[in-house]
Amino acid sequence: MTAQISPSPPPGANPGPEGRPTLVAVAWPYANGAPHLGHIAGAYLPADIFARFQRMVGNRVLMVSGSDTHGTPITVRAEEEGITPQEVVDRYHPVFLDIWERLGISFDLFTSTRTDNHTRVTQDVFTRLRDAGYISIQETTQFYDPQAQRFLPDRYVLGTCPYCAYPSARGDQCENCGRTLDPDQLIDPRSKMTGAVPEQRRTSHFFLRLSALSDELLAWLQSRQGWRRHVINWSVQFVKDGLHDRAITRDLDWGVPLPTDELGPGKRIYVWFEAVIGYLSASKEWAATIAGDPEAWRAWWENPDAAAYYFVGKDNIPFHTVIWPAMLLGYGGLNLPTDVPANQYVTFGGAKASKSAGIGRTVPDYLDVLQPDALRYAVSTVLPEQNDTEVSDADIIRRVNDELIANWGNLVNRVMAQINKFFDGVLPDVPAPAELGGQHAELLAKVDEGLARVAELLEKVELRAALRAAMEISGEVNQYLYREEPWKTIKVDREAAAASLATSVQAIAGIAVALAPFLPFSSERLAAVLGVDLGVWRRQPVPAGRRLEWSGALFTKLDPKALDVPAA
């Protein structure tokens, strides 16, 4: 499959040849259905906000991901519909690309695991780990469905979790407690295909010797600083509990082929091993096909000054803080994660958002009703950074109407409307704020201080707090306007009204910068009116005498019942 690319980074993005190479690696979604709001809040929107900020401060961002085409959910869906797994992938990969474009998720490359490039890179990682002694052949038992007459991939085995007693745990992981599992750990296992009790049959597979990497991995984890508490605590304890060697091949005909035929026919590299390699393969694909330099990927992977941030959901923590780092340590010479700011779950009515369980609307359902920035704002306010977060359609509408529009949207519209009304749409020529002094200079000082605070929080991947800080700046300007009352002052002191409105415009120019990572569409529209560049992280002066061509509101107010329609 030919890789496809989502929209380019926002106009004006300034990676800067001297900026820090910053890899933004985003979880690979299964190509078996449209993502829901839980996916967006869990990984894709946080990654995009962070990447946009990093570009604005001048760093060299490479943001990559792609469709996970070999996940068991794809083969399950294909069997349910009586079609091939490739047909499922071909249906949903374009859906992802459309959603990223509509929502403004600014991947440098969004590819898939069905590329020849991914196969080559996966086989290289396999070969190098084996040559280093970290992969071995072991005989093991694997569940076999006697009714279907086939071996069962891990996700085709369901049963009771031995840790939390969840009755529908999968053979690779319990969705309830997040533990990674092997199928033979399940209590009362059953086949997802037929419901039959599976048999255990002997077979040989390649195993990743995680046990041999345990000490080095634990030392690395314990040296991490600034990671979210739930991520580092869970990861350290996971390793301390003991790492077991895990089979990295399965009896399948859908997946990445092995570079050796030692195990005989019918074996493939299993998805949990090869999907995380996608970050490296996507970087190499970007270098060869987009950058035009096949070696360009090395700046992000081999440069000790580079940074690598992995944006995933809670259920993906072990694969990105334990298994992938172990693979990187075994491979040698490649950068380990700088941070894994994994989010927790978004819940709807108390239940975890789930594509497979049909809990939560899909993103297109929302984008058919809401402006993309309105949806981005509402989701950004409830990002589950430290705890699970409950979301409802009513809450989304309330946040858009009562926060985004009432605060920021109305501020912009009020100021622009008054400049149109009283000054024919031209920014008044008044002394610089420093010369004006008093409350005018104080306001812009607060804007600049707020902009620095937002940057500090974004750098630490505290995105919810950063958005609150940006909206607080807007609140300060609203309060300033209510004190100044230029709509009244204009009747008795035109110069005072001009000073208030001109100062407000300069403040708005700064707030637009602070909100640009969160609200790219409306921020670009506003920046074009003001004549400022959102490719840099600083407030830029809007020149006096500039005609501010403004029509219509930044955002459309939502009817309280706008989402009172059945989800598709």
C-alpha positions in Angstrom: 0.0 0.0 0.0 1.3 3.4 -0.9 1.7 5.6 2.2 -0.5 8.6 2.3 0.1 11.9 4.1 -2.2 14.0 6.1 -2.3 17.8 5.7 1.0 19.7 6.1 1.9 21.6 9.3 0.1 25.0 9.6 1.2 27.8 7.4 3.9 29.9 8.9 5.4 26.9 10.9 9.0 27.6 11.4 11.0 24.4 12.2 14.3 26.3 12.0 17.4 24.6 10.9 19.0 25.0 14.3 15.9 23.9 16.4 15.9 20.8 18.5 14.8 17.7 16.6 11.6 16.7 18.3 9.9 13.4 17.4 6.2 13.4 18.1 5.2 9.7 17.9 1.5 9.0 18.0 -0.3 5.7 18.7 -1.2 3.7 15.5 -5.0 3.3 15.3 -6.4 0.0 14.1 -7.8 0.4 10.6 -11.1 -1.2 11.5 -13.4 1.8 12.1 -13.6 5.5 12.5 -12.0 6.8 15.7 -14.2 8.1 18.6 -13.7 11.0 20.9 -11.8 8.8 23.4 -9.1 8.2 20.8 -8.8 11.9 19.9 -8.6 12.9 23.6 -6.2 10.1 24.4 -3.6 10.6 21.8 -4.2 12.5 18.6 -5.3 16.0 19.8 -2.7 16.2 22.6 0.1 15.2 20.1 -1.1 17.8 17.6 -1.3 20.6 20.3 2.2 19.7 21.5 3.7 19.5 17.9 2.2 22.8 16.9 3.7 24.5 19.9 7.1 22.9 19.3 7.1 24.2 15.7 6.1 27.7 16.9 9.1 27.8 19.3 11.4 26.9 16.4 12.0 23.2 17.0 12.4 20.7 14.1 9.3 18.6 14.6 8.7 15.2 13.0 5.2 14.0 13.8 4.4 10.4 12.6 1.9 7.7 12.9 -0.1 5.4 10.6 -2.8 2.8 10.3 -2.1 -0.4 12.2 -3.2 -2.8 9.5 -2.2 -6.1 11.2 -4.1 -5.8 14.4 -6.4 -8.6 15.3 -9.5 -6.4 15.3 -9.0 -6.0 11.6 -9.1 -9.7 10.9 -12.0 -10.1 13.3 -14.0 -7.5 11.3 -13.0 -9.0 8.0 -14.2 -12.4 9.1 -17.5 -11.0 10.4 -18.1 -9.2 7.1 -16.8 -12.0 4.9 -14.2 -9.8 3.2 -10.4 -9.7 3.3 -8.4 -7.8 5.9 -7.0 -5.7 3.1 -10.5 -4.6 2.1 -11.1 -3.5 5.7 -7.8 -1.5 5.7 -8.7 0.1 2.3 -12.0 1.2 3.7 -10.8 2.9 6.9 -7.3 4.3 6.1 -8.8 7.0 4.0 -11.3 7.7 6.8 -8.4 8.5 9.1 -6.8 10.8 6.5 -10.1 12.7 6.1 -10.6 13.1 9.9 -7.0 14.4 10.4 -7.6 17.0 7.7 -11.0 18.1 9.0 -9.8 18.2 12.6 -6.4 19.8 11.8 -4.2 17.0 13.1 -0.9 18.0 11.5 1.0 14.8 10.8 4.2 15.1 8.8 3.5 11.5 7.7 0.5 9.3 8.4 1.3 6.0 6.7 0.5 2.3 7.4 2.1 -0.9 8.4 1.4 -2.5 5.0 4.2 -0.7 3.2 7.3 -2.5 1.9 9.4 0.0 3.9 7.7 -1.1 7.2 8.4 -4.7 6.3 12.1 -4.0 5.7 12.5 -2.0 8.9 10.7 -4.6 11.0 12.8 -7.4 9.6 15.9 -5.4 10.2 14.9 -4.8 13.9 14.1 -8.6 14.2 17.5 -9.6 12.7 19.5 -7.2 14.8 17.9 -8.2 18.0 18.4 -11.9 17.1 22.0 -11.4 16.2 22.5 -9.7 19.6 21.0 -12.7 21.4 17.7 -11.1 22.4 15.5 -13.3 20.2 15.4 -17.1 20.4 13.3 -20.0 19.3 11.3 -21.7 22.0 8.7 -24.4 22.0 5.4 -23.4 23.6 1.8 -24.1 23.7 -0.8 -22.1 21.8 -4.5 -22.2 22.0 -6.2 -24.0 19.1 -9.9 -23.9 18.3 -11.0 -27.5 17.5 -14.2 -26.3 15.8 -12.5 -23.7 13.6 -9.5 -26.0 13.2 -7.0 -23.2 13.6 -4.6 -21.7 16.0 -6.0 -18.6 17.8 -4.2 -15.2 17.9 -4.1 -13.8 21.4 -7.1 -11.5 20.9 -9.2 -14.4 19.6 -9.0 -15.9 23.2 -11.3 -14.4 25.8 -11.6 -15.3 29.4 -11.5 -14.0 33.0 -8.6 -11.8 34.0 -6.5 -13.5 36.7 -5.8 -10.1 38.3 -9.1 -8.2 38.4 -11.6 -10.9 37.5 -12.9 -9.0 34.5 -14.9 -11.6 32.6 -14.1 -10.5 29.0 -10.3 -10.0 29.2 -8.4 -10.6 25.9 -5.5 -13.0 25.5 -3.1 -10.1 25.2 -4.4 -7.5 27.6 -7.2 -6.8 30.1 -9.0 -3.7 29.1 -10.3 -3.3 32.6 -7.1 -3.2 34.6 -4.6 -2.7 31.8 -2.4 -5.7 32.5 -0.6 -7.3 29.6 -1.5 -11.0 29.5 -0.7 -14.2 27.7 -3.7 -16.3 26.7 -2.8 -19.2 29.0 -3.2 -16.9 32.0 -6.9 -16.4 31.4 -9.4 -18.2 33.6 -12.0 -20.2 31.7 -10.7 -19.3 28.2 -13.0 -19.4 25.2 -12.6 -18.9 21.5 -13.9 -15.5 20.2 -14.6 -17.2 16.9 -16.8 -20.1 18.0 -17.2 -19.9 21.7 -15.5 -23.3 22.0 -13.1 -24.2 24.8 -9.7 -24.0 23.1 -7.1 -26.7 23.3 -3.4 -26.1 24.0 -1.1 -27.5 21.3 2.6 -27.5 21.0 4.2 -25.2 18.5 7.5 -23.3 18.1 7.9 -19.5 17.9 10.4 -16.8 18.2 10.5 -15.1 21.6 11.8 -11.6 22.6 14.0 -12.2 25.6 12.6 -9.4 27.7 14.1 -11.0 30.8 17.6 -10.4 29.5 16.9 -6.7 29.2 15.1 -6.2 32.5 18.0 -4.8 34.6 19.0 -2.2 32.0 15.4 -1.3 31.4 14.7 -0.8 35.1 17.7 1.4 35.6 16.6 3.6 32.7 13.0 3.9 34.0 14.2 4.8 37.4 16.3 7.6 35.9 13.3 9.3 34.3 12.2 12.7 35.6 9.1 14.7 35.0 6.9 11.7 33.8 3.3 11.6 34.8 3.0 9.7 38.1 0.6 7.0 36.9 2.9 6.3 33.9 6.2 6.0 35.7 4.9 4.2 38.8 3.0 1.6 36.7 6.0 1.0 34.4 8.6 0.6 37.2 6.3 -1.8 39.1 5.6 -3.7 35.9 9.4 -4.4 35.4 9.9 -5.1 39.1 7.2 -7.7 39.0 9.4 -9.6 36.5 9.6 -9.5 32.8 8.8 -12.8 30.9 10.0 -13.6 27.5 7.1 -13.1 25.0 6.4 -14.8 21.7 6.7 -12.4 18.8 5.4 -14.7 16.1 2.0 -16.4 15.5 0.5 -18.9 13.2 -1.1 -16.4 10.8 -1.2 -15.5 7.2 -1.8 -11.8 7.8 1.2 -9.8 9.0 4.8 -9.0 8.4 6.7 -12.0 7.0 9.7 -13.4 8.8 13.1 -12.9 7.3 13.9 -16.6 7.9 12.0 -19.8 7.2 13.4 -21.7 10.2 9.9 -22.2 11.7 8.3 -23.4 8.5 5.3 -22.0 6.7 2.4 -20.2 8.2 4.2 -17.9 10.7 4.2 -14.1 10.8 5.7 -11.5 13.0 3.0 -10.7 15.5 1.4 -7.2 15.7 2.4 -6.3 19.2 6.1 -6.5 18.2 6.0 -4.9 14.8 3.4 -2.1 15.4 5.7 -0.1 17.7 8.5 -0.4 15.1 6.2 1.8 12.9 7.6 4.9 14.6 11.0 4.1 13.2 9.8 2.9 9.8 7.5 6.0 9.4 10.5 8.2 10.1 12.6 6.5 7.5 9.7 6.6 5.0 9.3 10.4 5.6 13.1 10.9 5.1 13.1 9.1 1.8 9.8 10.2 0.3 9.1 13.6 1.8 12.5 15.1 2.9 14.2 13.7 -0.2 17.1 12.5 2.0 17.0 8.8 3.1 19.4 9.6 6.0 17.4 12.5 7.4 15.6 10.3 10.0 18.9 10.0 11.9 18.5 13.6 13.3 15.6 12.4 15.3 16.8 8.9 16.2 20.6 9.0 16.7 21.2 12.6 17.7 21.7 12.7 21.6 20.3 16.2 21.7 17.0 15.1 20.0 13.8 14.6 22.0 11.1 11.9 21.5 7.6 12.1 22.9 5.1 9.2 22.6 1.5 10.1 22.8 -0.7 7.1 23.6 -3.6 6.0 25.7 -3.4 4.3 29.1 -3.9 0.8 27.6 -0.7 1.3 25.5 1.6 2.3 28.4 3.5 -1.0 28.7 4.2 -1.2 25.0 5.8 2.3 25.0 7.5 2.4 28.4 8.6 -1.2 28.7 8.5 -3.3 25.5 9.5 -0.7 22.9 12.3 0.8 25.1 13.6 -2.8 25.7 13.6 -3.4 21.9 15.5 -0.1 21.4 18.0 -1.0 24.1 18.6 -4.4 22.5 18.9 -2.8 19.0 21.4 -0.2 20.2 22.2 3.2 18.9 18.7 4.6 18.8 17.1 7.2 21.1 14.8 6.1 23.9 11.6 8.0 24.7 12.1 11.4 26.4 8.6 11.2 27.7 5.5 9.1 27.3 2.7 11.5 28.4 0.0 8.8 28.2 -3.5 9.9 28.9 -6.1 7.9 30.9 -9.6 7.1 29.6 -12.5 9.3 28.4 -15.8 7.8 29.7 -19.3 8.3 28.4 -22.0 7.6 31.0 -19.4 6.0 33.2 -18.2 3.5 30.5 -14.8 3.7 28.7 -15.1 5.0 25.2 -14.6 2.0 22.9 -14.8 1.6 19.2 -15.3 -2.1 19.4 -18.0 -1.8 22.1 -19.8 1.1 20.4 -19.5 3.4 23.4 -19.1 7.1 22.4 -19.7 8.8 19.1 -17.3 8.7 16.3 -15.4 11.9 15.4 -17.3 12.4 12.1 -20.5 12.5 14.1 -19.2 15.5 15.9 -17.6 17.2 13.0 -20.8 17.1 11.1 -22.3 19.4 13.8 -19.4 21.4 15.4 -16.7 23.6 13.9 -13.3 21.8 14.2 -11.9 24.4 16.6 -15.0 24.1 18.8 -14.6 20.4 19.0 -10.9 20.8 19.7 -11.6 23.3 22.5 -14.2 21.1 24.2 -12.0 18.0 24.1 -8.9 20.0 25.2 -10.7 21.1 28.4 -11.3 17.5 29.5 -8.1 15.8 28.4 -7.7 12.8 30.8 -4.1 13.6 31.7 -4.1 12.3 35.3 -7.5 10.7 35.7 -10.3 9.2 33.7 -12.6 12.1 32.4 -16.3 11.9 31.9 -17.7 13.5 28.8 -21.2 14.2 27.6 -22.7 15.8 24.6 -24.4 18.4 26.8 -21.1 19.2 28.4 -19.4 19.7 25.0 -22.1 22.2 23.9 -21.9 24.0 27.3 -18.1 24.4 27.0 -18.3 25.8 23.5 -21.1 28.2 24.2 -20.3 29.3 27.8 -16.5 29.3 27.7 -15.1 29.5 24.2 -17.6 31.8 22.7 -18.6 33.7 25.8 -15.0 34.5 26.6 -12.7 34.4 23.6 -15.1 34.6 20.7 -17.1 37.5 22.1 -13.9 39.4 23.0 -12.7 39.3 19.4 -16.0 40.1 17.9 -16.7 43.0 20.3 -13.4 44.7 19.7 -13.6 44.2 15.9 -17.1 45.4 15.8 -16.3 48.6 17.7 -13.3 49.3 15.5 -15.5 48.9 12.4 -18.2 51.1 13.9 -16.1 53.9 15.4 -12.9 53.9 13.3 -14.1 52.6 9.9 -12.3 49.2 10.4 -8.9 50.8 10.7 -6.7 50.3 13.8 -6.4 53.7 15.4 -2.9 55.3 15.5 -2.2 55.8 19.1 1.1 56.0 21.2 2.8 52.8 21.9 1.5 51.0 25.1 4.7 51.9 27.0 4.1 55.5 26.2 0.4 55.2 27.1 1.4 53.6 30.4 -1.1 52.8 33.2 -3.7 50.1 32.6 -2.8 49.8 28.9 0.8 48.9 29.6 -0.2 46.7 32.5 -2.6 44.7 30.4 0.0 43.9 27.7 2.5 43.0 30.4 -0.1 40.5 31.7 -0.6 39.1 28.2 3.2 38.6 27.7 3.5 37.0 31.2 0.6 34.8 30.3 2.1 33.8 27.0 5.3 32.7 28.9 3.2 30.7 31.3 1.3 28.9 28.6 4.6 28.0 26.9 6.0 26.7 30.2 3.0 24.4 30.6 3.0 23.2 27.0 6.6 22.3 27.3 5.7 20.1 30.3 2.8 18.6 28.3 0.3 20.0 30.8 -2.1 20.9 28.0 -5.3 21.4 30.0 -3.6 23.8 32.3 -2.0 25.6 29.3 -5.4 26.1 27.8 -6.9 27.4 31.1 -3.9 29.8 31.3 -4.6 31.1 27.7 -8.3 31.6 28.4 -7.4 33.4 31.6 -5.5 36.0 29.5 -8.6 36.5 27.4 -10.6 37.0 30.6 -8.1 39.7 31.7 -8.7 41.6 28.5 -12.5 41.2 28.9 -12.2 42.8 32.3 -10.1 45.6 31.0 -12.7 46.3 28.3 -15.5 46.4 30.8 -13.5 48.9 32.9 -12.5 51.1 29.9 -16.0 51.0 28.3 -14.8 52.4 24.9 -18.4 52.1 23.6 -19.3 54.9 26.1 -16.0 56.7 26.2 -16.2 57.3 22.4 -18.9 59.8 23.0 -16.8 62.1 25.2 -13.1 61.2 24.6 -12.3 59.7 21.2 -8.6 59.4 21.9 -9.2 57.4 25.1 -11.6 55.0 23.3 -9.0 54.6 20.5 -6.3 53.8 23.1 -8.5 51.2 24.7 -9.4 49.5 21.5 -5.9 49.6 20.0 -4.5 48.1 23.2 -7.2 45.4 23.1 -6.2 44.5 19.5 -2.5 44.2 20.6 -3.6 41.9 23.4 -5.7 39.8 21.1 -2.7 39.3 18.9 -0.9 37.8 21.8 -3.8 35.6 22.8 -4.0 34.3 19.3 -0.5 33.0 19.7 -1.3 31.3 23.0 -4.4 29.6 21.5 -2.9 28.7 18.1 -1.9 25.2 19.1 -5.4 24.5 20.4 -7.5 26.4 17.8 -5.5 26.4 14.5 -8.3 27.2 12.1 -9.8 30.3 13.9 -6.3 31.4 14.9 -5.1 31.4 11.3 -8.2 33.4 10.3 -7.6 35.9 13.0 -3.8 36.1 12.3 -4.6 36.9 8.7 -6.8 39.8 9.7 -4.2 41.2 12.2 -1.3 40.6 9.9 0.7 38.6 12.5 2.8 35.4 12.0 1.7 32.3 14.1 5.0 30.6 13.2 6.7 32.2 16.2 5.9 32.2 19.9 5.7 35.8 20.8 3.2 38.7 20.7 3.7 40.7 17.6 2.5 44.3 17.3 -0.3 45.0 14.9 0.7 48.2 12.9 -1.5 51.3 13.4 -3.5 52.1 10.3 -4.0 48.5 9.4 -7.4 47.8 8.0 -9.0 45.0 10.0 -11.2 43.2 7.5 -13.7 41.4 9.7 -17.0 39.8 9.0 -18.8 37.2 11.0 -18.1 35.6 14.3 -15.1 33.4 15.1 -17.4 30.6 16.2 -21.0 29.6 15.8 -23.1 29.3 18.9 -24.6 25.8 19.3 -28.2 25.0 19.8 -28.5 23.1 23.1 -30.0 20.2 21.2 -27.5 20.3 18.4 -26.3 16.8 19.2 -29.7 15.3 20.1 -29.5 13.0 17.1 -28.6 9.3 17.1 -24.9 8.6 16.6 -24.2 7.0 13.2 
